[in-house]
């Protein structure tokens, strides 16, 4: 799944991604930390792994879209 970074707070290392259909999806610090990245910028394209349903749905991993996918 891919989306676009909507928000990123460097202090908490969390934020939101807008999916291609415009749905905002939160990502916790643990998803950002798993990426190995140091920073995300609003508008940056990312690939993400999502788990959960409904209100519990959240990204558990994200990386820059051009980087290799560790789940393939």
Phi and psi restraints in degrees (range 20) as a CNS / XPLOR table:
assign (resid 1 and name C) (resid 2 and name N)
       (resid 2 and name CA) (resid 2 and name C) 1.0 -127.5 20.0 2
assign (resid 2 and name N) (resid 2 and name CA)
       (resid 2 and name C) (resid 3 and name N) 1.0 158.6 20.0 2
assign (resid 2 and name C) (resid 3 and name N)
       (resid 3 and name CA) (resid 3 and name C) 1.0 -160.6 20.0 2
assign (resid 3 and name N) (resid 3 and name CA)
       (resid 3 and name C) (resid 4 and name N) 1.0 -173.1 20.0 2
assign (resid 3 and name C) (resid 4 and name N)
       (resid 4 and name CA) (resid 4 and name C) 1.0 -123.7 20.0 2
assign (resid 4 and name N) (resid 4 and name CA)
       (resid 4 and name C) (resid 5 and name N) 1.0 133.0 20.0 2
assign (resid 4 and name C) (resid 5 and name N)
       (resid 5 and name CA) (resid 5 and name C) 1.0 -61.1 20.0 2
assign (resid 5 and name N) (resid 5 and name CA)
       (resid 5 and name C) (resid 6 and name N) 1.0 125.1 20.0 2
assign (resid 5 and name C) (resid 6 and name N)
       (resid 6 and name CA) (resid 6 and name C) 1.0 -98.6 20.0 2
assign (resid 6 and name N) (resid 6 and name CA)
       (resid 6 and name C) (resid 7 and name N) 1.0 -48.1 20.0 2
assign (resid 6 and name C) (resid 7 and name N)
       (resid 7 and name CA) (resid 7 and name C) 1.0 -137.1 20.0 2
assign (resid 7 and name N) (resid 7 and name CA)
       (resid 7 and name C) (resid 8 and name N) 1.0 152.4 20.0 2
assign (resid 7 and name C) (resid 8 and name N)
       (resid 8 and name CA) (resid 8 and name C) 1.0 -150.0 20.0 2
assign (resid 8 and name N) (resid 8 and name CA)
       (resid 8 and name C) (resid 9 and name N) 1.0 125.8 20.0 2
assign (resid 8 and name C) (resid 9 and name N)
       (resid 9 and name CA) (resid 9 and name C) 1.0 -108.5 20.0 2
assign (resid 9 and name N) (resid 9 and name CA)
       (resid 9 and name C) (resid 10 and name N) 1.0 108.5 20.0 2
assign (resid 9 and name C) (resid 10 and name N)
       (resid 10 and name CA) (resid 10 and name C) 1.0 -63.4 20.0 2
assign (resid 10 and name N) (resid 10 and name CA)
       (resid 10 and name C) (resid 11 and name N) 1.0 -25.3 20.0 2
assign (resid 10 and name C) (resid 11 and name N)
       (resid 11 and name CA) (resid 11 and name C) 1.0 -70.2 20.0 2
assign (resid 11 and name N) (resid 11 and name CA)
       (resid 11 and name C) (resid 12 and name N) 1.0 -40.7 20.0 2
assign (resid 11 and name C) (resid 12 and name N)
       (resid 12 and name CA) (resid 12 and name C) 1.0 -99.4 20.0 2
assign (resid 12 and name N) (resid 12 and name CA)
       (resid 12 and name C) (resid 13 and name N) 1.0 -12.6 20.0 2
assign (resid 12 and name C) (resid 13 and name N)
       (resid 13 and name CA) (resid 13 and name C) 1.0 60.5 20.0 2
assign (resid 13 and name N) (resid 13 and name CA)
       (resid 13 and name C) (resid 14 and name N) 1.0 29.9 20.0 2
assign (resid 13 and name C) (resid 14 and name N)
       (resid 14 and name CA) (resid 14 and name C) 1.0 -130.3 20.0 2
assign (resid 14 and name N) (resid 14 and name CA)
       (resid 14 and name C) (resid 15 and name N) 1.0 171.8 20.0 2
assign (resid 14 and name C) (resid 15 and name N)
       (resid 15 and name CA) (resid 15 and name C) 1.0 175.0 20.0 2
assign (resid 15 and name N) (resid 15 and name CA)
       (resid 15 and name C) (resid 16 and name N) 1.0 -152.6 20.0 2
assign (resid 15 and name C) (resid 16 and name N)
       (resid 16 and name CA) (resid 16 and name C) 1.0 -134.7 20.0 2
assign (resid 16 and name N) (resid 16 and name CA)
       (resid 16 and name C) (resid 17 and name N) 1.0 151.7 20.0 2
assign (resid 16 and name C) (resid 17 and name N)
       (resid 17 and name CA) (resid 17 and name C) 1.0 -119.3 20.0 2
assign (resid 17 and name N) (resid 17 and name CA)
       (resid 17 and name C) (resid 18 and name N) 1.0 139.5 20.0 2
assign (resid 17 and name C) (resid 18 and name N)
       (resid 18 and name CA) (resid 18 and name C) 1.0 -94.7 20.0 2
assign (resid 18 and name N) (resid 18 and name CA)
       (resid 18 and name C) (resid 19 and name N) 1.0 120.3 20.0 2
assign (resid 18 and name C) (resid 19 and name N)
       (resid 19 and name CA) (resid 19 and name C) 1.0 -70.8 20.0 2
assign (resid 19 and name N) (resid 19 and name CA)
       (resid 19 and name C) (resid 20 and name N) 1.0 168.7 20.0 2
assign (resid 19 and name C) (resid 20 and name N)
       (resid 20 and name CA) (resid 20 and name C) 1.0 -61.8 20.0 2
assign (resid 20 and name N) (resid 20 and name CA)
       (resid 20 and name C) (resid 21 and name N) 1.0 -23.1 20.0 2
assign (resid 20 and name C) (resid 21 and name N)
       (resid 21 and name CA) (resid 21 and name C) 1.0 -89.7 20.0 2
assign (resid 21 and name N) (resid 21 and name CA)
       (resid 21 and name C) (resid 22 and name N) 1.0 5.6 20.0 2
assign (resid 21 and name C) (resid 22 and name N)
       (resid 22 and name CA) (resid 22 and name C) 1.0 90.7 20.0 2
assign (resid 22 and name N) (resid 22 and name CA)
       (resid 22 and name C) (resid 23 and name N) 1.0 -1.0 20.0 2
assign (resid 22 and name C) (resid 23 and name N)
       (resid 23 and name CA) (resid 23 and name C) 1.0 -74.4 20.0 2
assign (resid 23 and name N) (resid 23 and name CA)
       (resid 23 and name C) (resid 24 and name N) 1.0 127.1 20.0 2
assign (resid 23 and name C) (resid 24 and name N)
       (resid 24 and name CA) (resid 24 and name C) 1.0 -77.1 20.0 2
assign (resid 24 and name N) (resid 24 and name CA)
       (resid 24 and name C) (resid 25 and name N) 1.0 138.5 20.0 2
assign (resid 24 and name C) (resid 25 and name N)
       (resid 25 and name CA) (resid 25 and name C) 1.0 -132.1 20.0 2
assign (resid 25 and name N) (resid 25 and name CA)
       (resid 25 and name C) (resid 26 and name N) 1.0 122.5 20.0 2
assign (resid 25 and name C) (resid 26 and name N)
       (resid 26 and name CA) (resid 26 and name C) 1.0 -74.3 20.0 2
assign (resid 26 and name N) (resid 26 and name CA)
       (resid 26 and name C) (resid 27 and name N) 1.0 153.2 20.0 2
assign (resid 26 and name C) (resid 27 and name N)
       (resid 27 and name CA) (resid 27 and name C) 1.0 -133.1 20.0 2
assign (resid 27 and name N) (resid 27 and name CA)
       (resid 27 and name C) (resid 28 and name N) 1.0 133.3 20.0 2
assign (resid 27 and name C) (resid 28 and name N)
       (resid 28 and name CA) (resid 28 and name C) 1.0 -83.4 20.0 2
assign (resid 28 and name N) (resid 28 and name CA)
       (resid 28 and name C) (resid 29 and name N) 1.0 171.4 20.0 2
assign (resid 28 and name C) (resid 29 and name N)
       (resid 29 and name CA) (resid 29 and name C) 1.0 -57.4 20.0 2
assign (resid 29 and name N) (resid 29 and name CA)
       (resid 29 and name C) (resid 30 and name N) 1.0 -34.6 20.0 2
assign (resid 29 and name C) (resid 30 and name N)
       (resid 30 and name CA) (resid 30 and name C) 1.0 -63.2 20.0 2
assign (resid 30 and name N) (resid 30 and name CA)
       (resid 30 and name C) (resid 31 and name N) 1.0 -35.4 20.0 2
assign (resid 30 and name C) (resid 31 and name N)
       (resid 31 and name CA) (resid 31 and name C) 1.0 -68.4 20.0 2
assign (resid 31 and name N) (resid 31 and name CA)
       (resid 31 and name C) (resid 32 and name N) 1.0 -41.6 20.0 2
assign (resid 31 and name C) (resid 32 and name N)
       (resid 32 and name CA) (resid 32 and name C) 1.0 -66.6 20.0 2
assign (resid 32 and name N) (resid 32 and name CA)
       (resid 32 and name C) (resid 33 and name N) 1.0 -44.9 20.0 2
assign (resid 32 and name C) (resid 33 and name N)
       (resid 33 and name CA) (resid 33 and name C) 1.0 -61.0 20.0 2
assign (resid 33 and name N) (resid 33 and name CA)
       (resid 33 and name C) (resid 34 and name N) 1.0 -35.7 20.0 2
assign (resid 33 and name C) (resid 34 and name N)
       (resid 34 and name CA) (resid 34 and name C) 1.0 -67.3 20.0 2
assign (resid 34 and name N) (resid 34 and name CA)
       (resid 34 and name C) (resid 35 and name N) 1.0 -19.8 20.0 2
assign (resid 34 and name C) (resid 35 and name N)
       (resid 35 and name CA) (resid 35 and name C) 1.0 -74.4 20.0 2
assign (resid 35 and name N) (resid 35 and name CA)
       (resid 35 and name C) (resid 36 and name N) 1.0 -26.7 20.0 2
assign (resid 35 and name C) (resid 36 and name N)
       (resid 36 and name CA) (resid 36 and name C) 1.0 79.4 20.0 2
assign (resid 36 and name N) (resid 36 and name CA)
       (resid 36 and name C) (resid 37 and name N) 1.0 3.4 20.0 2
assign (resid 36 and name C) (resid 37 and name N)
       (resid 37 and name CA) (resid 37 and name C) 1.0 -80.2 20.0 2
assign (resid 37 and name N) (resid 37 and name CA)
       (resid 37 and name C) (resid 38 and name N) 1.0 161.1 20.0 2
assign (resid 37 and name C) (resid 38 and name N)
       (resid 38 and name CA) (resid 38 and name C) 1.0 -105.5 20.0 2
assign (resid 38 and name N) (resid 38 and name CA)
       (resid 38 and name C) (resid 39 and name N) 1.0 -19.8 20.0 2
assign (resid 38 and name C) (resid 39 and name N)
       (resid 39 and name CA) (resid 39 and name C) 1.0 -161.2 20.0 2
assign (resid 39 and name N) (resid 39 and name CA)
       (resid 39 and name C) (resid 40 and name N) 1.0 147.6 20.0 2
assign (resid 39 and name C) (resid 40 and name N)
       (resid 40 and name CA) (resid 40 and name C) 1.0 -125.8 20.0 2
assign (resid 40 and name N) (resid 40 and name CA)
       (resid 40 and name C) (resid 41 and name N) 1.0 148.6 20.0 2
assign (resid 40 and name C) (resid 41 and name N)
       (resid 41 and name CA) (resid 41 and name C) 1.0 -119.4 20.0 2
assign (resid 41 and name N) (resid 41 and name CA)
       (resid 41 and name C) (resid 42 and name N) 1.0 140.5 20.0 2
assign (resid 41 and name C) (resid 42 and name N)
       (resid 42 and name CA) (resid 42 and name C) 1.0 -54.4 20.0 2
assign (resid 42 and name N) (resid 42 and name CA)
       (resid 42 and name C) (resid 43 and name N) 1.0 136.7 20.0 2
assign (resid 42 and name C) (resid 43 and name N)
       (resid 43 and name CA) (resid 43 and name C) 1.0 93.4 20.0 2
assign (resid 43 and name N) (resid 43 and name CA)
       (resid 43 and name C) (resid 44 and name N) 1.0 -11.0 20.0 2
assign (resid 43 and name C) (resid 44 and name N)
       (resid 44 and name CA) (resid 44 and name C) 1.0 -74.8 20.0 2
assign (resid 44 and name N) (resid 44 and name CA)
       (resid 44 and name C) (resid 45 and name N) 1.0 136.0 20.0 2
assign (resid 44 and name C) (resid 45 and name N)
       (resid 45 and name CA) (resid 45 and name C) 1.0 -82.1 20.0 2
assign (resid 45 and name N) (resid 45 and name CA)
       (resid 45 and name C) (resid 46 and name N) 1.0 131.5 20.0 2
assign (resid 45 and name C) (resid 46 and name N)
       (resid 46 and name CA) (resid 46 and name C) 1.0 -132.6 20.0 2
assign (resid 46 and name N) (resid 46 and name CA)
       (resid 46 and name C) (resid 47 and name N) 1.0 155.1 20.0 2
assign (resid 46 and name C) (resid 47 and name N)
       (resid 47 and name CA) (resid 47 and name C) 1.0 -106.1 20.0 2
assign (resid 47 and name N) (resid 47 and name CA)
       (resid 47 and name C) (resid 48 and name N) 1.0 139.9 20.0 2
assign (resid 47 and name C) (resid 48 and name N)
       (resid 48 and name CA) (resid 48 and name C) 1.0 -140.2 20.0 2
assign (resid 48 and name N) (resid 48 and name CA)
       (resid 48 and name C) (resid 49 and name N) 1.0 156.0 20.0 2
assign (resid 48 and name C) (resid 49 and name N)
       (resid 49 and name CA) (resid 49 and name C) 1.0 -109.0 20.0 2
assign (resid 49 and name N) (resid 49 and name CA)
       (resid 49 and name C) (resid 50 and name N) 1.0 130.1 20.0 2
assign (resid 49 and name C) (resid 50 and name N)
       (resid 50 and name CA) (resid 50 and name C) 1.0 -117.8 20.0 2
assign (resid 50 and name N) (resid 50 and name CA)
       (resid 50 and name C) (resid 51 and name N) 1.0 140.7 20.0 2
assign (resid 50 and name C) (resid 51 and name N)
       (resid 51 and name CA) (resid 51 and name C) 1.0 -132.9 20.0 2
assign (resid 51 and name N) (resid 51 and name CA)
       (resid 51 and name C) (resid 52 and name N) 1.0 158.4 20.0 2
assign (resid 51 and name C) (resid 52 and name N)
       (resid 52 and name CA) (resid 52 and name C) 1.0 95.7 20.0 2
assign (resid 52 and name N) (resid 52 and name CA)
       (resid 52 and name C) (resid 53 and name N) 1.0 173.1 20.0 2
assign (resid 52 and name C) (resid 53 and name N)
       (resid 53 and name CA) (resid 53 and name C) 1.0 -131.6 20.0 2
assign (resid 53 and name N) (resid 53 and name CA)
       (resid 53 and name C) (resid 54 and name N) 1.0 152.0 20.0 2
assign (resid 53 and name C) (resid 54 and name N)
       (resid 54 and name CA) (resid 54 and name C) 1.0 54.9 20.0 2
assign (resid 54 and name N) (resid 54 and name CA)
       (resid 54 and name C) (resid 55 and name N) 1.0 -130.3 20.0 2
assign (resid 54 and name C) (resid 55 and name N)
       (resid 55 and name CA) (resid 55 and name C) 1.0 -67.3 20.0 2
assign (resid 55 and name N) (resid 55 and name CA)
       (resid 55 and name C) (resid 56 and name N) 1.0 -19.5 20.0 2
assign (resid 55 and name C) (resid 56 and name N)
       (resid 56 and name CA) (resid 56 and name C) 1.0 -87.3 20.0 2
assign (resid 56 and name N) (resid 56 and name CA)
       (resid 56 and name C) (resid 57 and name N) 1.0 -3.5 20.0 2
assign (resid 56 and name C) (resid 57 and name N)
       (resid 57 and name CA) (resid 57 and name C) 1.0 -70.1 20.0 2
assign (resid 57 and name N) (resid 57 and name CA)
       (resid 57 and name C) (resid 58 and name N) 1.0 128.8 20.0 2
assign (resid 57 and name C) (resid 58 and name N)
       (resid 58 and name CA) (resid 58 and name C) 1.0 -156.5 20.0 2
assign (resid 58 and name N) (resid 58 and name CA)
       (resid 58 and name C) (resid 59 and name N) 1.0 157.6 20.0 2
assign (resid 58 and name C) (resid 59 and name N)
       (resid 59 and name CA) (resid 59 and name C) 1.0 -74.8 20.0 2
assign (resid 59 and name N) (resid 59 and name CA)
       (resid 59 and name C) (resid 60 and name N) 1.0 135.3 20.0 2
assign (resid 59 and name C) (resid 60 and name N)
       (resid 60 and name CA) (resid 60 and name C) 1.0 -108.6 20.0 2
assign (resid 60 and name N) (resid 60 and name CA)
       (resid 60 and name C) (resid 61 and name N) 1.0 -11.7 20.0 2
assign (resid 60 and name C) (resid 61 and name N)
       (resid 61 and name CA) (resid 61 and name C) 1.0 -157.4 20.0 2
assign (resid 61 and name N) (resid 61 and name CA)
       (resid 61 and name C) (resid 62 and name N) 1.0 142.1 20.0 2
assign (resid 61 and name C) (resid 62 and name N)
       (resid 62 and name CA) (resid 62 and name C) 1.0 -147.4 20.0 2
assign (resid 62 and name N) (resid 62 and name CA)
       (resid 62 and name C) (resid 63 and name N) 1.0 152.9 20.0 2
assign (resid 62 and name C) (resid 63 and name N)
       (resid 63 and name CA) (resid 63 and name C) 1.0 -152.3 20.0 2
assign (resid 63 and name N) (resid 63 and name CA)
       (resid 63 and name C) (resid 64 and name N) 1.0 164.9 20.0 2
assign (resid 63 and name C) (resid 64 and name N)
       (resid 64 and name CA) (resid 64 and name C) 1.0 -63.2 20.0 2
assign (resid 64 and name N) (resid 64 and name CA)
       (resid 64 and name C) (resid 65 and name N) 1.0 138.4 20.0 2
assign (resid 64 and name C) (resid 65 and name N)
       (resid 65 and name CA) (resid 65 and name C) 1.0 -57.6 20.0 2
assign (resid 65 and name N) (resid 65 and name CA)
       (resid 65 and name C) (resid 66 and name N) 1.0 -28.3 20.0 2
assign (resid 65 and name C) (resid 66 and name N)
       (resid 66 and name CA) (resid 66 and name C) 1.0 -84.3 20.0 2
assign (resid 66 and name N) (resid 66 and name CA)
       (resid 66 and name C) (resid 67 and name N) 1.0 -8.1 20.0 2
assign (resid 66 and name C) (resid 67 and name N)
       (resid 67 and name CA) (resid 67 and name C) 1.0 -84.2 20.0 2
assign (resid 67 and name N) (resid 67 and name CA)
       (resid 67 and name C) (resid 68 and name N) 1.0 157.9 20.0 2
assign (resid 67 and name C) (resid 68 and name N)
       (resid 68 and name CA) (resid 68 and name C) 1.0 -65.9 20.0 2
assign (resid 68 and name N) (resid 68 and name CA)
       (resid 68 and name C) (resid 69 and name N) 1.0 151.4 20.0 2
assign (resid 68 and name C) (resid 69 and name N)
       (resid 69 and name CA) (resid 69 and name C) 1.0 -92.9 20.0 2
assign (resid 69 and name N) (resid 69 and name CA)
       (resid 69 and name C) (resid 70 and name N) 1.0 117.1 20.0 2
assign (resid 69 and name C) (resid 70 and name N)
       (resid 70 and name CA) (resid 70 and name C) 1.0 -73.7 20.0 2
assign (resid 70 and name N) (resid 70 and name CA)
       (resid 70 and name C) (resid 71 and name N) 1.0 -9.0 20.0 2
assign (resid 70 and name C) (resid 71 and name N)
       (resid 71 and name CA) (resid 71 and name C) 1.0 -98.0 20.0 2
assign (resid 71 and name N) (resid 71 and name CA)
       (resid 71 and name C) (resid 72 and name N) 1.0 3.4 20.0 2
